[in-house]
Amino acid sequence: MWYHMGEVLWVSPEVKEWMEQAEYDFSTAKAMFHARKYLYMIYMCQLALEKILKAVVALRTDKTPPKTHKLLLLVKLGQVNLVEEHLEFLGTLDAIGSGARYPKDLAAARKTYSRNVAQDYLVKTKEILEWIKKDQIFKQL
């Protein structure tokens, strides 16, 4: 989904939108961390990763990514090479799923996702976002 016109290289509006939304969602995650809204922070981390992965899928397949929230599926579809630690973290976010958005017991969820846990999730999300941006597919842009 990238096109040449002379020496100018640009990305499709769809891919650009996924990338911009990923950045916006990650900045929102940081804001939620500082506001001590850790459940929302985790949700925004998941969304940021989902959207950058959808950008990769769109670039690699030249198709609109599927409507899914499954990060590991998007990694597979986008042929993204991640280290095992990153895959495990994405699996954790997949497993949390709607629990961060719709907790059955808010007090218990808030205890589970303490400031320390949230900070770890924020750091790992940033690390994976940066790793994905170094993917060969983005070097073509």
C-alpha positions, -999 to +999 in steps of 0.1 A: +000+000+000+028+023-007+032+040-041+060+056-060+055+087-081+089+099-094+110+103-063+081+108-040+070+079-018+038+079+002+016+055+021-020+048+016-045+069+036-057+037+054-022+027+066-014+063+075-046+064+096-038+031+114-003+045+122-016+079+135-043+062+156-016+039+171+004+069+181-027+087+195-037+056+215-003+052+230-002+089+240-036+083+256-022+053+274+005+075+289-021+101+299-042+074+316-011+061+334-005+096+348-041+099+357-039+066+376-066+050+353-047+018+348-074-003+334-080+022+306-043+025+302-040-012+295-069-010+271-052+018+252-019-001+251-038-030+235-054-007+210-021+010+201-005-024+194-036-036+175-035-005+152+002-006+144-002-043+136-031-036+114-009-011+095+016-039+090-011-063+078-024-036+054+011-030+040+020-066+037-012-079+022-024-048+003-058-055+019-079-040+047-070-059+079-096-081+094-119-068+121-102-085+151-087-075+184-064-106+185-029-093+185-013-127+179-034-133+149-024-099+135+013-107+141+008-139+121-011-121+093+014-093+091+044-117+093+059-097+121+091-111+136+090-106+174+110-121+202+094-146+225+090-120+253+070-097+230+048-126+218+041-136+255+031-100+263+008-098+233-007-131+245-012-116+279-030-087+264-051-110+242-060-130+274-070-098+293-092-088+264-125-073+274-116-078+311-098-044+310-128-028+293-156-046+311-143-058+345-167-080+364-153-067+397-137-032+394-121-033+428-104-066+421-093-055+387-078-023+401-059-044+426-046-067+399-034-039+377-015-018+402+008+011+393+038-012+390+020-036+367+007-008+346+041+008+343+055-026+332+027-028+305+034+007+293+072+001+290+066-032+271+040-016+248+065+012+239+092-014+233+070-034+210+057-003+191+093+007+185+103-028+175+075-030+150+083+004+135+118-010+128+102-038+107+115-040+071+081-030+058+083+004+073+118+010+060+102+011+025+081+041+035 
